[in-house]
Amino acid sequence: MCFYLGERIRIYRIKQNMTQRELAEALGVSAQAVSKWETGAACPDVTLLYDLAQLLAVTTDALLRPERK
């Protein structure tokens, strides 16, 4: 789950022309945390998902929906 979520975070962050540091500062986390999310080493805390989606200009569904086969 974290791998796909992290990949989506990375894609949407880049579409918004944001750096990992900018996203991290907006969410009040470290740039290292964002890096871990994007590599799938960790998942963002559930309490951050709404704000994360807002910053990335997507819905929480777009971030969390399962991969379609």
PQR file of N, CA, C, O and H, with PARSE charges and radii, in Angstrom:
ATOM      1  N   MET A   1       0.827  -1.200   0.000 -0.4000 1.5000
ATOM      2  CA  MET A   1       0.000   0.000   0.000 -0.0000 2.0000
ATOM      3  C   MET A   1       0.866   1.256   0.000  0.5500 1.7000
ATOM      4  O   MET A   1       0.617   2.174  -0.781 -0.5500 1.4000
ATOM      5  N   CYS A   2       1.872   1.309   0.860 -0.4000 1.5000
ATOM      6  CA  CYS A   2       2.686   2.518   0.965 -0.0000 2.0000
ATOM      7  C   CYS A   2       3.440   2.802  -0.329  0.5500 1.7000
ATOM      8  O   CYS A   2       3.644   3.962  -0.686 -0.5500 1.4000
ATOM      9  H   CYS A   2       2.074   0.563   1.495  0.4000 1.0000
ATOM     10  N   PHE A   3       3.855   1.752  -1.033 -0.4000 1.5000
ATOM     11  CA  PHE A   3       4.599   1.979  -2.269 -0.0000 2.0000
ATOM     12  C   PHE A   3       3.740   2.726  -3.280  0.5500 1.7000
ATOM     13  O   PHE A   3       4.185   3.714  -3.864 -0.5500 1.4000
ATOM     14  H   PHE A   3       3.689   0.809  -0.743  0.4000 1.0000
ATOM     15  N   TYR A   4       2.513   2.262  -3.490 -0.4000 1.5000
ATOM     16  CA  TYR A   4       1.633   2.918  -4.465 -0.0000 2.0000
ATOM     17  C   TYR A   4       1.238   4.315  -4.016  0.5500 1.7000
ATOM     18  O   TYR A   4       1.183   5.237  -4.830 -0.5500 1.4000
ATOM     19  H   TYR A   4       2.151   1.460  -3.016  0.4000 1.0000
ATOM     20  N   LEU A   5       0.966   4.475  -2.744 -0.4000 1.5000
ATOM     21  CA  LEU A   5       0.648   5.786  -2.201 -0.0000 2.0000
ATOM     22  C   LEU A   5       1.837   6.724  -2.384  0.5500 1.7000
ATOM     23  O   LEU A   5       1.672   7.869  -2.804 -0.5500 1.4000
ATOM     24  H   LEU A   5       1.011   3.725  -2.083  0.4000 1.0000
ATOM     25  N   GLY A   6       3.015   6.244  -2.073 -0.4000 1.5000
ATOM     26  CA  GLY A   6       4.220   7.060  -2.212 -0.0000 2.0000
ATOM     27  C   GLY A   6       4.475   7.483  -3.643  0.5500 1.7000
ATOM     28  O   GLY A   6       4.872   8.620  -3.898 -0.5500 1.4000
ATOM     29  H   GLY A   6       3.149   5.314  -1.731  0.4000 1.0000
ATOM     30  N   GLU A   7       4.254   6.587  -4.564 -0.4000 1.5000
ATOM     31  CA  GLU A   7       4.437   6.910  -5.982 -0.0000 2.0000
ATOM     32  C   GLU A   7       3.444   7.989  -6.409  0.5500 1.7000
ATOM     33  O   GLU A   7       3.792   8.900  -7.160 -0.5500 1.4000
ATOM     34  H   GLU A   7       3.932   5.663  -4.357  0.4000 1.0000
ATOM     35  N   ARG A   8       2.218   7.881  -5.931 -0.4000 1.5000
ATOM     36  CA  ARG A   8       1.214   8.899  -6.257 -0.0000 2.0000
ATOM     37  C   ARG A   8       1.577  10.246  -5.641  0.5500 1.7000
ATOM     38  O   ARG A   8       1.435  11.285  -6.286 -0.5500 1.4000
ATOM     39  H   ARG A   8       1.935   7.141  -5.321  0.4000 1.0000
ATOM     40  N   ILE A   9       2.043  10.230  -4.405 -0.4000 1.5000
ATOM     41  CA  ILE A   9       2.470  11.483  -3.771 -0.0000 2.0000
ATOM     42  C   ILE A   9       3.554  12.141  -4.612  0.5500 1.7000
ATOM     43  O   ILE A   9       3.499  13.344  -4.867 -0.5500 1.4000
ATOM     44  H   ILE A   9       2.158   9.386  -3.881  0.4000 1.0000
ATOM     45  N   ARG A  10       4.534  11.363  -5.041 -0.4000 1.5000
ATOM     46  CA  ARG A  10       5.626  11.900  -5.847 -0.0000 2.0000
ATOM     47  C   ARG A  10       5.106  12.495  -7.161  0.5500 1.7000
ATOM     48  O   ARG A  10       5.481  13.607  -7.531 -0.5500 1.4000
ATOM     49  H   ARG A  10       4.579  10.386  -4.834  0.4000 1.0000
ATOM     50  N   ILE A  11       4.262  11.769  -7.848 -0.4000 1.5000
ATOM     51  CA  ILE A  11       3.731  12.230  -9.138 -0.0000 2.0000
ATOM     52  C   ILE A  11       2.941  13.522  -8.961  0.5500 1.7000
ATOM     53  O   ILE A  11       3.160  14.489  -9.690 -0.5500 1.4000
ATOM     54  H   ILE A  11       3.958  10.865  -7.548  0.4000 1.0000
ATOM     55  N   TYR A  12       2.022  13.541  -7.996 -0.4000 1.5000
ATOM     56  CA  TYR A  12       1.197  14.729  -7.793 -0.0000 2.0000
ATOM     57  C   TYR A  12       2.020  15.906  -7.275  0.5500 1.7000
ATOM     58  O   TYR A  12       1.738  17.053  -7.622 -0.5500 1.4000
ATOM     59  H   TYR A  12       1.845  12.755  -7.404  0.4000 1.0000
ATOM     60  N   ARG A  13       3.031  15.639  -6.452 -0.4000 1.5000
ATOM     61  CA  ARG A  13       3.905  16.715  -5.959 -0.0000 2.0000
ATOM     62  C   ARG A  13       4.635  17.370  -7.125  0.5500 1.7000
ATOM     63  O   ARG A  13       4.712  18.596  -7.207 -0.5500 1.4000
ATOM     64  H   ARG A  13       3.260  14.707  -6.170  0.4000 1.0000
ATOM     65  N   ILE A  14       5.163  16.563  -8.013 -0.4000 1.5000
ATOM     66  CA  ILE A  14       5.878  17.088  -9.175 -0.0000 2.0000
ATOM     67  C   ILE A  14       4.930  17.883 -10.071  0.5500 1.7000
ATOM     68  O   ILE A  14       5.311  18.924 -10.606 -0.5500 1.4000
ATOM     69  H   ILE A  14       5.100  15.568  -7.947  0.4000 1.0000
ATOM     70  N   LYS A  15       3.701  17.402 -10.237 -0.4000 1.5000
ATOM     71  CA  LYS A  15       2.718  18.133 -11.050 -0.0000 2.0000
ATOM     72  C   LYS A  15       2.417  19.513 -10.465  0.5500 1.7000
ATOM     73  O   LYS A  15       2.076  20.444 -11.195 -0.5500 1.4000
ATOM     74  H   LYS A  15       3.391  16.556  -9.803  0.4000 1.0000
ATOM     75  N   GLN A  16       2.545  19.636  -9.149 -0.4000 1.5000
ATOM     76  CA  GLN A  16       2.308  20.917  -8.484 -0.0000 2.0000
ATOM     77  C   GLN A  16       3.584  21.759  -8.401  0.5500 1.7000
ATOM     78  O   GLN A  16       3.594  22.825  -7.784 -0.5500 1.4000
ATOM     79  H   GLN A  16       2.822  18.880  -8.556  0.4000 1.0000
ATOM     80  N   ASN A  17       4.663  21.269  -9.029 -0.4000 1.5000
ATOM     81  CA  ASN A  17       5.957  21.969  -9.008 -0.0000 2.0000
ATOM     82  C   ASN A  17       6.435  22.243  -7.588  0.5500 1.7000
ATOM     83  O   ASN A  17       6.937  23.325  -7.285 -0.5500 1.4000
ATOM     84  H   ASN A  17       4.655  20.403  -9.530  0.4000 1.0000
ATOM     85  N   MET A  18       6.270  21.248  -6.728 -0.4000 1.5000
ATOM     86  CA  MET A  18       6.706  21.369  -5.338 -0.0000 2.0000
ATOM     87  C   MET A  18       7.903  20.471  -5.102  0.5500 1.7000
ATOM     88  O   MET A  18       8.011  19.387  -5.675 -0.5500 1.4000
ATOM     89  H   MET A  18       5.862  20.369  -6.975  0.4000 1.0000
ATOM     90  N   THR A  19       8.791  20.934  -4.257 -0.4000 1.5000
ATOM     91  CA  THR A  19       9.897  20.086  -3.813 -0.0000 2.0000
ATOM     92  C   THR A  19       9.423  19.286  -2.600  0.5500 1.7000
ATOM     93  O   THR A  19       8.389  19.588  -2.004 -0.5500 1.4000
ATOM     94  H   THR A  19       8.703  21.815  -3.791  0.4000 1.0000
ATOM     95  N   GLN A  20      10.197  18.267  -2.250 -0.4000 1.5000
ATOM     96  CA  GLN A  20       9.879  17.510  -1.039 -0.0000 2.0000
ATOM     97  C   GLN A  20       9.916  18.439   0.166  0.5500 1.7000
ATOM     98  O   GLN A  20       9.076  18.334   1.060 -0.5500 1.4000
ATOM     99  H   GLN A  20      11.037  18.021  -2.734  0.4000 1.0000
ATOM    100  N   ARG A  21      10.878  19.338   0.194 -0.4000 1.5000
ATOM    101  CA  ARG A  21      11.012  20.274   1.321 -0.0000 2.0000
ATOM    102  C   ARG A  21       9.788  21.183   1.423  0.5500 1.7000
ATOM    103  O   ARG A  21       9.280  21.415   2.520 -0.5500 1.4000
ATOM    104  H   ARG A  21      11.561  19.423  -0.532  0.4000 1.0000
ATOM    105  N   GLU A  22       9.313  21.697   0.292 -0.4000 1.5000
ATOM    106  CA  GLU A  22       8.136  22.576   0.307 -0.0000 2.0000
ATOM    107  C   GLU A  22       6.902  21.844   0.814  0.5500 1.7000
ATOM    108  O   GLU A  22       6.135  22.381   1.613 -0.5500 1.4000
ATOM    109  H   GLU A  22       9.725  21.508  -0.600  0.4000 1.0000
ATOM    110  N   LEU A  23       6.716  20.622   0.347 -0.4000 1.5000
ATOM    111  CA  LEU A  23       5.580  19.826   0.800 -0.0000 2.0000
ATOM    112  C   LEU A  23       5.698  19.541   2.295  0.5500 1.7000
ATOM    113  O   LEU A  23       4.723  19.653   3.039 -0.5500 1.4000
ATOM    114  H   LEU A  23       7.339  20.186  -0.302  0.4000 1.0000
ATOM    115  N   ALA A  24       6.889  19.177   2.720 -0.4000 1.5000
ATOM    116  CA  ALA A  24       7.129  18.878   4.128 -0.0000 2.0000
ATOM    117  C   ALA A  24       6.826  20.091   5.006  0.5500 1.7000
ATOM    118  O   ALA A  24       6.160  19.963   6.033 -0.5500 1.4000
ATOM    119  H   ALA A  24       7.681  19.086   2.116  0.4000 1.0000
ATOM    120  N   GLU A  25       7.305  21.249   4.611 -0.4000 1.5000
ATOM    121  CA  GLU A  25       7.072  22.465   5.402 -0.0000 2.0000
ATOM    122  C   GLU A  25       5.588  22.788   5.487  0.5500 1.7000
ATOM    123  O   GLU A  25       5.101  23.193   6.542 -0.5500 1.4000
ATOM    124  H   GLU A  25       7.846  21.352   3.776  0.4000 1.0000
ATOM    125  N   ALA A  26       4.869  22.614   4.391 -0.4000 1.5000
ATOM    126  CA  ALA A  26       3.437  22.902   4.379 -0.0000 2.0000
ATOM    127  C   ALA A  26       2.668  21.956   5.305  0.5500 1.7000
ATOM    128  O   ALA A  26       1.633  22.331   5.856 -0.5500 1.4000
ATOM    129  H   ALA A  26       5.265  22.285   3.533  0.4000 1.0000
ATOM    130  N   LEU A  27       3.172  20.730   5.475 -0.4000 1.5000
ATOM    131  CA  LEU A  27       2.506  19.738   6.317 -0.0000 2.0000
ATOM    132  C   LEU A  27       3.052  19.688   7.742  0.5500 1.7000
ATOM    133  O   LEU A  27       2.479  19.026   8.608 -0.5500 1.4000
ATOM    134  H   LEU A  27       4.012  20.425   5.027  0.4000 1.0000
ATOM    135  N   GLY A  28       4.161  20.387   7.984 -0.4000 1.5000
ATOM    136  CA  GLY A  28       4.760  20.365   9.319 -0.0000 2.0000
ATOM    137  C   GLY A  28       5.508  19.087   9.629  0.5500 1.7000
ATOM    138  O   GLY A  28       5.568  18.658  10.781 -0.5500 1.4000
ATOM    139  H   GLY A  28       4.627  20.924   7.281  0.4000 1.0000
ATOM    140  N   VAL A  29       6.080  18.478   8.602 -0.4000 1.5000
ATOM    141  CA  VAL A  29       6.897  17.267   8.782 -0.0000 2.0000
ATOM    142  C   VAL A  29       8.271  17.524   8.174  0.5500 1.7000
ATOM    143  O   VAL A  29       8.501  18.579   7.584 -0.5500 1.4000
ATOM    144  H   VAL A  29       6.031  18.826   7.666  0.4000 1.0000
ATOM    145  N   SER A  30       9.167  16.581   8.312 -0.4000 1.5000
ATOM    146  CA  SER A  30      10.509  16.735   7.746 -0.0000 2.0000
ATOM    147  C   SER A  30      10.533  16.318   6.277  0.5500 1.7000
ATOM    148  O   SER A  30       9.697  15.538   5.820 -0.5500 1.4000
ATOM    149  H   SER A  30       8.980  15.724   8.791  0.4000 1.0000
ATOM    150  N   ALA A  31      11.502  16.851   5.561 -0.4000 1.5000
ATOM    151  CA  ALA A  31      11.691  16.439   4.167 -0.0000 2.0000
ATOM    152  C   ALA A  31      12.034  14.958   4.111  0.5500 1.7000
ATOM    153  O   ALA A  31      11.687  14.281   3.143 -0.5500 1.4000
ATOM    154  H   ALA A  31      12.181  17.485   5.932  0.4000 1.0000
ATOM    155  N   GLN A  32      12.707  14.446   5.129 -0.4000 1.5000
ATOM    156  CA  GLN A  32      13.034  13.029   5.181 -0.0000 2.0000
ATOM    157  C   GLN A  32      11.771  12.178   5.274  0.5500 1.7000
ATOM    158  O   GLN A  32      11.712  11.085   4.711 -0.5500 1.4000
ATOM    159  H   GLN A  32      12.989  14.995   5.916  0.4000 1.0000
ATOM    160  N   ALA A  33      10.762  12.680   5.986 -0.4000 1.5000
ATOM    161  CA  ALA A  33       9.492  11.946   6.082 -0.0000 2.0000
ATOM    162  C   ALA A  33       8.847  11.844   4.701  0.5500 1.7000
ATOM    163  O   ALA A  33       8.372  10.776   4.315 -0.5500 1.4000
ATOM    164  H   ALA A  33      10.810  13.568   6.443  0.4000 1.0000
ATOM    165  N   VAL A  34       8.828  12.950   3.959 -0.4000 1.5000
ATOM    166  CA  VAL A  34       8.251  12.939   2.615 -0.0000 2.0000
ATOM    167  C   VAL A  34       9.031  11.977   1.724  0.5500 1.7000
ATOM    168  O   VAL A  34       8.438  11.238   0.938 -0.5500 1.4000
ATOM    169  H   VAL A  34       9.214  13.818   4.273  0.4000 1.0000
ATOM    170  N   SER A  35      10.339  11.984   1.841 -0.4000 1.5000
ATOM    171  CA  SER A  35      11.169  11.070   1.062 -0.0000 2.0000
ATOM    172  C   SER A  35      10.813   9.616   1.374  0.5500 1.7000
ATOM    173  O   SER A  35      10.708   8.791   0.466 -0.5500 1.4000
ATOM    174  H   SER A  35      10.821  12.585   2.480  0.4000 1.0000
ATOM    175  N   LYS A  36      10.630   9.307   2.642 -0.4000 1.5000
ATOM    176  CA  LYS A  36      10.257   7.941   3.035 -0.0000 2.0000
ATOM    177  C   LYS A  36       8.887   7.556   2.488  0.5500 1.7000
ATOM    178  O   LYS A  36       8.681   6.414   2.078 -0.5500 1.4000
ATOM    179  H   LYS A  36      10.715   9.977   3.380  0.4000 1.0000
ATOM    180  N   TRP A  37       7.951   8.501   2.480 -0.4000 1.5000
ATOM    181  CA  TRP A  37       6.636   8.215   1.906 -0.0000 2.0000
ATOM    182  C   TRP A  37       6.779   7.860   0.446  0.5500 1.7000
ATOM    183  O   TRP A  37       6.209   6.877  -0.030 -0.5500 1.4000
ATOM    184  H   TRP A  37       8.118   9.429   2.813  0.4000 1.0000
ATOM    185  N   GLU A  38       7.556   8.679  -0.271 -0.4000 1.5000
ATOM    186  CA  GLU A  38       7.668   8.500  -1.718 -0.0000 2.0000
ATOM    187  C   GLU A  38       8.391   7.216  -2.114  0.5500 1.7000
ATOM    188  O   GLU A  38       8.154   6.679  -3.195 -0.5500 1.4000
ATOM    189  H   GLU A  38       8.018   9.477   0.115  0.4000 1.0000
ATOM    190  N   THR A  39       9.262   6.728  -1.254 -0.4000 1.5000
ATOM    191  CA  THR A  39       9.956   5.476  -1.554 -0.0000 2.0000
ATOM    192  C   THR A  39       9.206   4.253  -1.026  0.5500 1.7000
ATOM    193  O   THR A  39       9.595   3.118  -1.303 -0.5500 1.4000
ATOM    194  H   THR A  39       9.455   7.164  -0.376  0.4000 1.0000
ATOM    195  N   GLY A  40       8.140   4.481  -0.273 -0.4000 1.5000
ATOM    196  CA  GLY A  40       7.374   3.375   0.281 -0.0000 2.0000
ATOM    197  C   GLY A  40       7.937   2.834   1.576  0.5500 1.7000
ATOM    198  O   GLY A  40       7.464   1.816   2.080 -0.5500 1.4000
ATOM    199  H   GLY A  40       7.825   5.403  -0.048  0.4000 1.0000
ATOM    200  N   ALA A  41       8.952   3.507   2.129 -0.4000 1.5000
ATOM    201  CA  ALA A  41       9.545   3.069   3.384 -0.0000 2.0000
ATOM    202  C   ALA A  41       8.634   3.373   4.574  0.5500 1.7000
ATOM    203  O   ALA A  41       8.765   2.757   5.632 -0.5500 1.4000
ATOM    204  H   ALA A  41       9.337   4.334   1.719  0.4000 1.0000
ATOM    205  N   ALA A  42       7.709   4.326   4.399 -0.4000 1.5000
ATOM    206  CA  ALA A  42       6.761   4.699   5.449 -0.0000 2.0000
ATOM    207  C   ALA A  42       5.525   5.281   4.780  0.5500 1.7000
ATOM    208  O   ALA A  42       5.550   5.672   3.613 -0.5500 1.4000
ATOM    209  H   ALA A  42       7.603   4.826   3.540  0.4000 1.0000
ATOM    210  N   CYS A  43       4.453   5.328   5.546 -0.4000 1.5000
ATOM    211  CA  CYS A  43       3.213   5.950   5.069 -0.0000 2.0000
ATOM    212  C   CYS A  43       2.951   7.207   5.891  0.5500 1.7000
ATOM    213  O   CYS A  43       3.305   7.266   7.068 -0.5500 1.4000
ATOM    214  H   CYS A  43       4.433   5.010   6.494  0.4000 1.0000
ATOM    215  N   PRO A  44       2.336   8.202   5.280 -0.5600 1.5000
ATOM    216  CA  PRO A  44       1.979   9.391   6.062  0.2800 2.0000
ATOM    217  C   PRO A  44       0.922   9.041   7.107  0.5500 1.7000
ATOM    218  O   PRO A  44       0.114   8.133   6.915 -0.5500 1.4000
ATOM    219  N   ASP A  45       0.946   9.762   8.191 -0.4000 1.5000
ATOM    220  CA  ASP A  45      -0.060   9.587   9.227 -0.0000 2.0000
ATOM    221  C   ASP A  45      -1.430   9.886   8.637  0.5500 1.7000
ATOM    222  O   ASP A  45      -1.578  10.803   7.829 -0.5500 1.4000
ATOM    223  H   ASP A  45       1.603  10.500   8.347  0.4000 1.0000
ATOM    224  N   VAL A  46      -2.416   9.124   9.038 -0.4000 1.5000
ATOM    225  CA  VAL A  46      -3.770   9.286   8.506 -0.0000 2.0000
ATOM    226  C   VAL A  46      -4.299  10.700   8.738  0.5500 1.7000
ATOM    227  O   VAL A  46      -5.107  11.185   7.947 -0.5500 1.4000
ATOM    228  H   VAL A  46      -2.296   8.380   9.694  0.4000 1.0000
ATOM    229  N   THR A  47      -3.865  11.364   9.796 -0.4000 1.5000
ATOM    230  CA  THR A  47      -4.348  12.719  10.078 -0.0000 2.0000
ATOM    231  C   THR A  47      -3.824  13.741   9.080  0.5500 1.7000
ATOM    232  O   THR A  47      -4.324  14.865   9.031 -0.5500 1.4000
ATOM    233  H   THR A  47      -3.209  10.970  10.438  0.4000 1.0000
ATOM    234  N   LEU A  48      -2.828  13.371   8.285 -0.4000 1.5000
ATOM    235  CA  LEU A  48      -2.269  14.280   7.281 -0.0000 2.0000
ATOM    236  C   LEU A  48      -2.894  14.109   5.902  0.5500 1.7000
ATOM    237  O   LEU A  48      -2.683  14.947   5.025 -0.5500 1.4000
ATOM    238  H   LEU A  48      -2.422  12.458   8.325  0.4000 1.0000
ATOM    239  N   LEU A  49      -3.650  13.055   5.698 -0.4000 1.5000
ATOM    240  CA  LEU A  49      -4.114  12.722   4.348 -0.0000 2.0000
ATOM    241  C   LEU A  49      -4.980  13.804   3.713  0.5500 1.7000
ATOM    242  O   LEU A  49      -4.816  14.103   2.530 -0.5500 1.4000
ATOM    243  H   LEU A  49      -3.821  12.374   6.411  0.4000 1.0000
ATOM    244  N   TYR A  50      -5.894  14.395   4.469 -0.4000 1.5000
ATOM    245  CA  TYR A  50      -6.749  15.429   3.890 -0.0000 2.0000
ATOM    246  C   TYR A  50      -5.908  16.633   3.455  0.5500 1.7000
ATOM    247  O   TYR A  50      -6.044  17.109   2.328 -0.5500 1.4000
ATOM    248  H   TYR A  50      -6.028  14.152   5.430  0.4000 1.0000
ATOM    249  N   ASP A  51      -5.043  17.125   4.341 -0.4000 1.5000
ATOM    250  CA  ASP A  51      -4.196  18.270   4.002 -0.0000 2.0000
ATOM    251  C   ASP A  51      -3.248  17.930   2.861  0.5500 1.7000
ATOM    252  O   ASP A  51      -2.997  18.766   1.994 -0.5500 1.4000
ATOM    253  H   ASP A  51      -4.932  16.738   5.257  0.4000 1.0000
ATOM    254  N   LEU A  52      -2.723  16.720   2.854 -0.4000 1.5000
ATOM    255  CA  LEU A  52      -1.846  16.279   1.775 -0.0000 2.0000
ATOM    256  C   LEU A  52      -2.583  16.324   0.445  0.5500 1.7000
ATOM    257  O   LEU A  52      -2.056  16.839  -0.540 -0.5500 1.4000
ATOM    258  H   LEU A  52      -2.927  16.041   3.559  0.4000 1.0000
ATOM    259  N   ALA A  53      -3.781  15.795   0.412 -0.4000 1.5000
ATOM    260  CA  ALA A  53      -4.576  15.812  -0.818 -0.0000 2.0000
ATOM    261  C   ALA A  53      -4.865  17.242  -1.257  0.5500 1.7000
ATOM    262  O   ALA A  53      -4.784  17.552  -2.445 -0.5500 1.4000
ATOM    263  H   ALA A  53      -4.209  15.376   1.212  0.4000 1.0000
ATOM    264  N   GLN A  54      -5.199  18.107  -0.321 -0.4000 1.5000
ATOM    265  CA  GLN A  54      -5.472  19.508  -0.656 -0.0000 2.0000
ATOM    266  C   GLN A  54      -4.247  20.182  -1.269  0.5500 1.7000
ATOM    267  O   GLN A  54      -4.360  20.889  -2.271 -0.5500 1.4000
ATOM    268  H   GLN A  54      -5.265  17.856   0.645  0.4000 1.0000
ATOM    269  N   LEU A  55      -3.091  19.966  -0.674 -0.4000 1.5000
ATOM    270  CA  LEU A  55      -1.851  20.562  -1.193 -0.0000 2.0000
ATOM    271  C   LEU A  55      -1.499  20.037  -2.580  0.5500 1.7000
ATOM    272  O   LEU A  55      -0.936  20.760  -3.403 -0.5500 1.4000
ATOM    273  H   LEU A  55      -2.999  19.392   0.140  0.4000 1.0000
ATOM    274  N   LEU A  56      -1.832  18.785  -2.829 -0.4000 1.5000
ATOM    275  CA  LEU A  56      -1.515  18.179  -4.115 -0.0000 2.0000
ATOM    276  C   LEU A  56      -2.635  18.360  -5.138  0.5500 1.7000
ATOM    277  O   LEU A  56      -2.525  17.890  -6.271 -0.5500 1.4000
ATOM    278  H   LEU A  56      -2.289  18.198  -2.161  0.4000 1.0000
ATOM    279  N   ALA A  57      -3.713  19.042  -4.741 -0.4000 1.5000
ATOM    280  CA  ALA A  57      -4.852  19.344  -5.618 -0.0000 2.0000
ATOM    281  C   ALA A  57      -5.510  18.083  -6.176  0.5500 1.7000
ATOM    282  O   ALA A  57      -5.872  18.017  -7.351 -0.5500 1.4000
ATOM    283  H   ALA A  57      -3.802  19.424  -3.821  0.4000 1.0000
ATOM    284  N   VAL A  58      -5.656  17.080  -5.297 -0.4000 1.5000
ATOM    285  CA  VAL A  58      -6.348  15.838  -5.651 -0.0000 2.0000
ATOM    286  C   VAL A  58      -7.276  15.456  -4.506  0.5500 1.7000
ATOM    287  O   VAL A  58      -7.254  16.077  -3.443 -0.5500 1.4000
ATOM    288  H   VAL A  58      -5.362  17.133  -4.342  0.4000 1.0000
ATOM    289  N   THR A  59      -8.079  14.445  -4.727 -0.4000 1.5000
ATOM    290  CA  THR A  59      -8.936  13.933  -3.661 -0.0000 2.0000
ATOM    291  C   THR A  59      -8.174  12.874  -2.863  0.5500 1.7000
ATOM    292  O   THR A  59      -7.163  12.341  -3.319 -0.5500 1.4000
ATOM    293  H   THR A  59      -8.097  13.941  -5.590  0.4000 1.0000
ATOM    294  N   THR A  60      -8.672  12.587  -1.685 -0.4000 1.5000
ATOM    295  CA  THR A  60      -8.066  11.493  -0.917 -0.0000 2.0000
ATOM    296  C   THR A  60      -8.255  10.171  -1.650  0.5500 1.7000
ATOM    297  O   THR A  60      -7.412   9.280  -1.552 -0.5500 1.4000
ATOM    298  H   THR A  60      -9.493  13.020  -1.315  0.4000 1.0000
ATOM    299  N   ASP A  61      -9.353  10.042  -2.379 -0.4000 1.5000
ATOM    300  CA  ASP A  61      -9.572   8.846  -3.210 -0.0000 2.0000
ATOM    301  C   ASP A  61      -8.443   8.676  -4.222  0.5500 1.7000
ATOM    302  O   ASP A  61      -7.948   7.567  -4.422 -0.5500 1.4000
ATOM    303  H   ASP A  61     -10.038  10.767  -2.458  0.4000 1.0000
ATOM    304  N   ALA A  62      -8.040   9.764  -4.853 -0.4000 1.5000
ATOM    305  CA  ALA A  62      -6.972   9.678  -5.853 -0.0000 2.0000
ATOM    306  C   ALA A  62      -5.678   9.181  -5.232  0.5500 1.7000
ATOM    307  O   ALA A  62      -4.892   8.501  -5.892 -0.5500 1.4000
ATOM    308  H   ALA A  62      -8.443  10.665  -4.690  0.4000 1.0000
ATOM    309  N   LEU A  63      -5.452   9.513  -3.975 -0.4000 1.5000
ATOM    310  CA  LEU A  63      -4.241   9.049  -3.301 -0.0000 2.0000
ATOM    311  C   LEU A  63      -4.354   7.605  -2.846  0.5500 1.7000
ATOM    312  O   LEU A  63      -3.378   6.858  -2.912 -0.5500 1.4000
ATOM    313  H   LEU A  63      -6.091  10.066  -3.439  0.4000 1.0000
ATOM    314  N   LEU A  64      -5.535   7.201  -2.383 -0.4000 1.5000
ATOM    315  CA  LEU A  64      -5.662   5.928  -1.669 -0.0000 2.0000
ATOM    316  C   LEU A  64      -6.283   4.780  -2.439  0.5500 1.7000
ATOM    317  O   LEU A  64      -6.163   3.633  -2.010 -0.5500 1.4000
ATOM    318  H   LEU A  64      -6.328   7.807  -2.329  0.4000 1.0000
ATOM    319  N   ARG A  65      -6.934   5.038  -3.547 -0.4000 1.5000
ATOM    320  CA  ARG A  65      -7.648   3.953  -4.215 -0.0000 2.0000
ATOM    321  C   ARG A  65      -6.681   2.844  -4.638  0.5500 1.7000
ATOM    322  O   ARG A  65      -5.539   3.113  -5.009 -0.5500 1.4000
ATOM    323  H   ARG A  65      -7.031   5.970  -3.895  0.4000 1.0000
ATOM    324  N   PRO A  66      -7.148   1.609  -4.577 -0.5600 1.5000
ATOM    325  CA  PRO A  66      -6.295   0.478  -4.978  0.2800 2.0000
ATOM    326  C   PRO A  66      -5.937   0.547  -6.456  0.5500 1.7000
ATOM    327  O   PRO A  66      -6.648   1.147  -7.262 -0.5500 1.4000
ATOM    328  N   GLU A  67      -4.835  -0.072  -6.784 -0.4000 1.5000
ATOM    329  CA  GLU A  67      -4.417  -0.173  -8.191 -0.0000 2.0000
ATOM    330  C   GLU A  67      -5.423  -1.049  -8.928  0.5500 1.7000
ATOM    331  O   GLU A  67      -5.897  -2.054  -8.400 -0.5500 1.4000
ATOM    332  H   GLU A  67      -4.257  -0.560  -6.129  0.4000 1.0000
ATOM    333  N   ARG A  68      -5.732  -0.656 -10.136 -0.4000 1.5000
ATOM    334  CA  ARG A  68      -6.614  -1.488 -10.970 -0.0000 2.0000
ATOM    335  C   ARG A  68      -5.748  -2.401 -11.828  0.5500 1.7000
ATOM    336  O   ARG A  68      -4.718  -1.988 -12.361 -0.5500 1.4000
ATOM    337  H   ARG A  68      -5.346   0.160 -10.565  0.4000 1.0000
ATOM    338  N   LYS A  69      -6.188  -3.651 -11.950 -0.4000 1.5000
ATOM    339  CA  LYS A  69      -5.408  -4.608 -12.741 -0.0000 2.0000
ATOM    340  C   LYS A  69      -5.985  -4.764 -14.106  0.5500 1.7000
ATOM    341  O   LYS A  69      -5.461  -5.530 -14.914 -0.5500 1.4000
ATOM    342  H   LYS A  69      -7.024  -3.986 -11.518  0.4000 1.0000
TER
END
